[in-house]
Amino acid sequence: MSYEEAVTYLYSSRPPFHMVGAAAYKPGLENTYRLMAHVGNPHERLRAVHVAGTNGKGSTSHLIAAALQASGLKVGLFTSPHLVSMTERIRINGQPIAEERVAAFIETNRAFLDELQPSFFETMTAMAFAYFVEQEVDIAVVEVGLGGRLDSTNVLSPILSVITNIGMDHTEFLGNTLTKIAREKAGIIKPGVPCVIGESHPQTMNVFLDRAAECGILGEGLETTECRIWFADQCGYMRSRRMREAPESELKGLYQEHNLQTAYVALQVLRNYSALRIQPSAIREGFAHVCSMTGLRGRWEILSEKPLTICDTGHNSHGLQYVARQLKELSNPHIWIVFGMVNDKDSEVVARMMPEGERYHYIFTTPRTLRARSAEEMLRIWENAHPQPHAGSDRTAINDPEEAIRHAKEQAGEEDAIFIGGSNYLVGNALSCSTY
């Protein structure tokens, strides 16, 4: 079986969430446990850090992985979704899994997969865990796919759990309030396993404290051995130490300050509560070179300088509020915004928060996924949110992402800026363009 045949098999027999949305979602762990047993229960042999959250879990996972890698460890990294190639989801020390190994896994296990009919994500989780065990990684950093409690990755017994933040996303699966969503995310907190919560919130803090009490990990103070849960944004002195020890990062988005803080506290907890030897210099190096060390892309990434062209994977109001702030801070005379979203995101809320004015020019497009809102629908949403556009600003709809990007490049002057975002898939489309 070739890699192309393996991908076709996965996409046709078990279409992934990024292609079909809710139809791909299989809550519950029964399938995952059966699949893990079939491949030798690799989840039982992995030392892992488990990372959940509404936004920032990918960046936080990469930051932790980079620091561990800089400490001389062999680090597995499992994230989703991918931007260009499916192999991006499974990495060891920044190197994606070889296409031949993907094909070999599917070919070897095809009969069982045909019988069990696991979801795409369940299959990828088993593939990742089996590969990490086979390659004898020292530690794996594993990002939750969706939610936490019923996510396939939650078969792990990690050495640390991390929950970055809670926002209104995937409400059709996780609940329509922050409290309900937090309960699902809190499902990754395990008895006896320390946990870091990235951002405290009055509506969700008690959810995590209650879960920590149930798991017997509630305590006070970072240095005490009794304390096993921390809210990273309340560790004020940790923030000042982080600024001294890791002042630079390749991640430049405004929202990355939260992710840097969360990752830093998580690494400090790992230093205190595990046998891992993580030096401050390794944290500095990992944060400073996180993208080059792990292969992370699409986080306020500069694709070209003239015109300044930036892409970012922020894809809901919780993440795009920071993108909106950063776009407003750009000093370029005109900013061409190539923008598209998928149909289960809060597009109406996003439309009201994104910048408007005579220097902002929107080109709405349709990301290449069945879940995408059409360019015309995005244009209507914007017109409803801003019925009286500013003089000099303009909006247009171009369905094809590559054509929309080309149009922005044709319109922008050398001193202008182009932003591409609103969806992971649109960023993936941009990175696949021959231009970049």
C-alpha positions in Angstrom: 0.0 0.0 0.0 1.3 3.4 -0.9 1.0 6.5 1.3 -1.5 8.0 -1.2 -3.6 4.8 -1.0 -3.5 4.9 2.8 -4.7 8.5 2.9 -7.5 7.7 0.4 -8.5 4.8 2.6 -8.6 6.9 5.7 -10.5 9.8 4.1 -13.0 7.7 2.2 -13.8 5.1 4.9 -13.5 7.3 7.9 -13.7 11.0 6.8 -11.9 13.2 9.4 -13.6 16.0 11.4 -11.9 18.7 9.4 -13.7 17.4 6.2 -17.2 16.5 7.4 -17.5 17.9 10.9 -20.1 16.3 13.3 -20.4 13.1 11.2 -16.8 12.2 12.1 -17.2 12.7 15.8 -17.4 9.5 17.9 -17.6 10.3 21.6 -16.5 7.6 24.0 -13.4 5.5 24.5 -14.6 2.0 23.8 -13.4 2.0 20.2 -10.1 3.5 21.3 -9.4 0.9 24.0 -10.2 -1.9 21.5 -7.9 -0.4 18.9 -5.1 0.2 21.5 -5.4 -3.4 22.6 -5.0 -4.6 19.0 -1.8 -2.6 18.6 -0.3 -3.7 21.9 -1.7 -1.0 24.3 1.0 1.6 23.6 -0.8 4.1 25.8 0.1 2.1 28.8 3.8 2.4 28.0 4.0 6.1 27.2 5.3 8.8 29.5 3.2 11.8 28.4 2.1 15.3 28.9 -1.6 15.7 28.0 -2.8 19.1 26.7 -6.4 20.3 26.3 -8.1 23.7 25.9 -10.3 25.7 23.6 -7.4 27.7 22.1 -3.6 27.7 22.3 -3.3 24.0 23.0 -1.3 23.5 19.8 1.1 26.3 20.5 1.5 25.3 24.2 2.1 21.7 23.2 4.9 22.8 20.8 6.5 25.0 23.4 6.6 22.2 25.9 7.9 19.8 23.3 10.6 22.2 22.2 11.9 22.8 25.7 11.9 19.0 26.4 13.7 18.5 23.2 16.3 21.1 24.1 16.8 19.2 27.3 18.2 16.3 25.3 15.1 14.2 25.3 13.6 12.2 22.4 10.1 13.9 22.2 7.0 12.6 20.5 4.4 15.2 19.5 0.9 14.5 18.5 -1.3 17.4 17.4 -4.2 18.2 15.1 -5.4 19.3 12.7 -2.7 19.4 10.1 -2.2 22.3 7.7 -0.7 20.7 4.6 0.3 17.0 5.2 -1.3 14.5 7.5 2.2 13.4 8.6 2.5 16.8 10.5 0.2 15.4 13.2 2.8 12.8 14.4 6.4 14.1 15.0 9.5 13.0 16.9 12.0 15.8 17.6 10.3 17.9 15.0 10.4 15.3 12.2 7.1 14.1 10.8 6.3 10.5 10.6 7.5 9.0 7.3 4.8 8.4 4.7 5.9 4.8 4.4 5.2 4.2 8.1 1.7 5.6 7.7 1.1 3.3 4.8 2.5 0.3 6.7 0.3 0.9 9.8 -2.8 1.0 7.7 -1.9 -2.0 5.6 -0.9 -4.1 8.7 -4.1 -3.2 10.6 -6.6 -2.8 7.7 -8.6 -6.0 8.4 -9.1 -4.9 12.0 -9.9 -1.3 11.0 -12.5 -2.6 8.5 -14.1 -4.6 11.3 -14.0 -2.0 14.1 -14.7 1.1 11.9 -12.9 3.6 14.2 -13.0 7.3 13.4 -10.2 9.0 11.6 -8.9 10.5 14.8 -9.1 7.3 16.8 -7.0 5.6 14.0 -4.5 8.5 14.0 -4.2 8.4 17.9 -3.4 4.6 17.8 -0.9 5.2 15.0 0.8 8.0 16.9 1.0 6.1 20.2 2.3 2.9 18.5 4.9 4.8 16.6 6.1 6.7 19.7 6.5 3.4 21.6 8.2 1.7 18.7 10.7 4.6 18.4 11.2 4.6 22.2 10.6 8.3 22.8 11.5 9.5 26.3 8.2 11.5 26.5 5.3 12.4 24.3 3.3 15.7 24.3 -0.2 14.8 23.3 -2.8 17.4 22.2 -6.5 16.6 22.8 -8.5 16.5 19.6 -11.9 17.7 20.8 -13.0 18.3 24.4 -11.2 16.0 26.8 -13.3 13.6 28.8 -14.4 11.5 25.8 -11.5 12.3 23.5 -9.5 9.4 22.2 -6.3 10.6 23.7 -7.8 10.4 27.2 -6.9 6.7 27.5 -3.5 8.1 28.6 -2.2 8.1 32.1 0.0 11.2 31.8 2.6 12.6 34.2 1.1 16.1 33.7 -2.2 17.4 32.5 -2.5 20.9 31.0 -5.7 22.9 30.1 -4.9 26.1 28.4 -8.3 28.0 28.5 -12.0 27.7 28.1 -14.0 29.4 25.3 -17.2 29.0 23.4 -16.3 26.5 20.7 -17.7 23.1 19.6 -20.8 23.8 21.6 -22.8 21.2 19.8 -20.6 18.5 21.4 -19.3 20.1 24.6 -22.2 22.2 25.8 -23.5 25.7 25.4 -22.0 27.3 28.5 -18.4 27.8 29.7 -19.2 25.7 32.8 -20.3 22.7 30.7 -17.3 23.0 28.3 -15.0 23.2 31.3 -16.4 20.0 32.7 -15.6 18.2 29.5 -12.0 19.6 29.4 -11.6 18.8 33.1 -12.1 15.2 32.2 -8.4 14.9 31.5 -7.5 15.6 35.1 -6.5 12.3 36.7 -6.0 11.1 40.3 -2.4 11.8 41.5 -1.4 13.6 38.3 -0.4 17.3 38.6 -2.4 19.7 36.5 -1.8 23.3 35.1 -4.7 25.5 34.1 -3.6 28.2 31.8 -6.3 30.9 32.4 -8.5 31.2 35.4 -12.1 32.4 34.9 -14.8 33.0 37.5 -17.3 30.7 35.6 -14.9 27.8 35.3 -12.4 27.9 38.2 -14.6 26.0 40.6 -15.1 23.3 38.0 -11.4 22.6 37.9 -11.0 22.9 41.7 -13.9 20.5 42.2 -12.4 18.0 39.8 -9.0 18.4 41.4 -10.5 17.7 44.8 -12.2 14.5 43.4 -8.8 13.4 42.1 -7.0 14.3 45.4 -4.6 16.8 43.8 -5.8 20.0 45.5 -3.2 22.0 47.5 -1.6 25.3 48.0 1.7 26.9 46.7 4.0 25.9 43.9 6.9 24.7 46.1 4.8 22.5 48.4 4.7 18.8 47.6 1.0 18.8 48.4 0.1 21.2 45.7 -0.8 19.5 42.4 -2.9 22.0 40.5 -1.9 25.5 39.4 -3.6 28.4 37.6 -0.7 29.7 35.4 -2.1 33.3 35.1 -2.1 33.6 38.9 1.6 32.7 39.2 2.7 36.3 39.1 6.3 35.7 40.2 6.5 32.9 37.6 5.7 35.5 34.9 8.6 37.7 36.0 10.9 34.7 36.1 9.8 33.6 32.7 10.5 37.0 31.3 14.1 36.8 32.5 14.7 33.2 31.6 12.9 33.0 28.2 12.6 36.6 26.9 12.3 35.7 23.2 10.1 33.3 21.3 9.5 32.6 17.6 5.8 32.9 18.4 4.9 36.6 18.0 1.1 36.7 18.2 -0.3 38.7 21.1 -2.2 35.7 22.5 1.1 33.8 22.7 1.9 35.5 26.0 -0.8 33.3 27.6 0.6 30.2 26.0 4.2 31.0 27.0 3.1 31.5 30.6 1.1 28.2 30.6 4.0 26.3 29.0 6.5 27.8 31.4 4.5 26.9 34.5 4.0 23.4 33.1 7.7 23.0 32.6 8.4 24.2 36.1 5.9 21.6 37.4 7.6 18.9 35.4 11.0 20.0 36.9 9.6 19.7 40.4 7.4 16.6 40.0 9.2 14.3 37.6 12.6 12.8 37.1 13.1 14.9 34.0 16.1 17.2 34.0 14.9 20.4 32.5 17.3 23.3 32.7 16.4 27.0 32.5 18.7 27.2 29.5 16.7 24.5 27.7 13.4 26.4 28.3 15.1 29.5 26.8 16.3 27.6 23.8 13.0 25.8 23.2 10.9 28.9 23.4 13.3 30.9 21.2 13.4 28.3 18.5 10.0 26.5 18.9 9.0 26.8 15.3 12.3 25.6 13.8 12.6 22.8 16.4 9.1 21.4 16.2 7.9 22.4 12.7 5.1 24.6 14.0 3.6 26.9 11.4 0.7 29.3 11.0 1.0 31.2 14.3 1.2 34.9 13.2 3.7 33.6 10.7 5.3 36.1 8.3 5.3 34.6 4.8 6.9 37.6 3.0 8.1 41.1 3.8 7.0 43.3 0.8 4.2 43.4 1.1 4.2 42.2 4.7 2.2 38.9 4.5 1.0 37.2 7.7 -1.1 34.1 8.3 -2.6 32.9 11.6 -4.7 29.9 12.6 -7.0 31.7 15.0 -10.4 30.4 14.1 -13.0 31.5 16.7 -13.8 34.6 18.7 -11.7 33.6 21.6 -8.6 33.4 19.4 -9.4 36.0 16.8 -9.9 38.8 19.4 -6.1 38.8 19.7 -5.6 38.8 16.0 -8.0 41.7 15.7 -6.0 43.7 18.2 -2.7 42.9 16.4 -4.1 43.9 13.0 -5.2 47.3 14.5 -1.6 47.8 15.8 -0.1 47.3 12.3 1.1 50.7 10.9 0.8 49.7 7.2 -1.2 52.2 5.2 -3.6 49.5 3.9 -4.3 46.0 5.1 -5.8 43.4 2.8 -7.5 40.7 4.8 -8.1 37.3 3.1 -10.7 35.7 5.4 -12.7 32.6 5.6 -14.3 30.5 8.3 -16.1 27.1 8.8 -19.8 26.8 9.5 -19.6 25.7 13.1 -17.7 28.8 14.3 -19.1 32.0 15.8 -18.7 34.0 12.6 -21.3 36.7 13.6 -19.4 37.4 16.8 -16.1 37.5 14.9 -17.5 39.9 12.3 -18.3 42.4 15.0 -14.8 42.3 16.6 -12.6 42.4 13.5 -11.2 45.8 12.5 -13.1 48.1 10.2 -12.0 51.4 8.6 -10.7 52.9 5.4 -7.4 51.0 5.5 -9.0 47.5 5.9 -10.0 45.7 2.7 -11.7 42.3 3.1 -11.5 39.5 0.5 -13.8 36.7 1.7 -13.0 33.2 0.5 -14.1 29.6 0.9 -11.5 27.4 2.7 -11.1 24.0 1.1 -13.2 21.9 3.4 -16.8 20.7 3.2 -17.4 22.6 6.5 -16.6 26.0 5.0 -18.9 28.9 4.9 -19.0 30.2 1.3 -17.3 33.5 0.5 -20.7 35.0 -0.3 -22.1 33.9 3.1 -19.2 35.5 4.9 -19.7 38.7 2.9 -23.4 38.7 4.0 -22.5 38.2 7.6 -20.0 41.1 7.4 -22.6 43.4 5.8 -25.1 42.6 8.5 -22.5 43.3 11.2 -21.4 46.6 9.5 -24.2 47.8 7.3 -22.5 51.2 6.7 -18.9 50.5 5.6 -16.3 53.2 6.1 -15.4 55.3 3.1 -12.4 53.8 1.3 -12.8 50.3 2.7 -14.1 47.6 0.5 -15.3 44.0 0.6 -15.4 41.3 -2.1 -16.0 37.6 -2.3 -13.7 35.2 -4.2 -14.5 31.6 -3.6 -11.2 30.1 -4.6 -8.6 30.6 -1.8 -5.5 30.8 -4.2 -7.3 33.3 -6.4 -8.3 35.4 -3.3 -4.7 35.4 -2.2 -3.5 36.3 -5.7 -6.0 39.2 -5.8 -4.7 40.5 -2.4 -1.1 40.4 -3.7 -2.1 42.3 -6.9 -3.9 45.0 -4.9 -1.4 45.5 -2.1 1.5 47.9 -2.5 4.9 47.2 -1.1 4.2 49.1 2.1 0.9 47.5 2.7 0.1 44.3 4.6 -1.8 41.1 3.8 -3.4 38.9 6.4 -4.7 35.4 5.7 -6.8 33.7 8.4 -10.1 32.9 10.1 -9.6 29.1 9.6 -6.9 26.5 10.0 -7.8 25.2 6.5 -7.4 28.6 4.8 -4.0 28.9 6.4 -3.2 25.4 5.1 -4.4 26.5 1.6 -2.1 29.5 1.8 0.9 27.4 2.9 0.2 25.0 0.0 0.3 27.8 -2.6 3.4 27.8 -4.8 3.9 31.4 -3.8 4.8 30.5 -0.3 
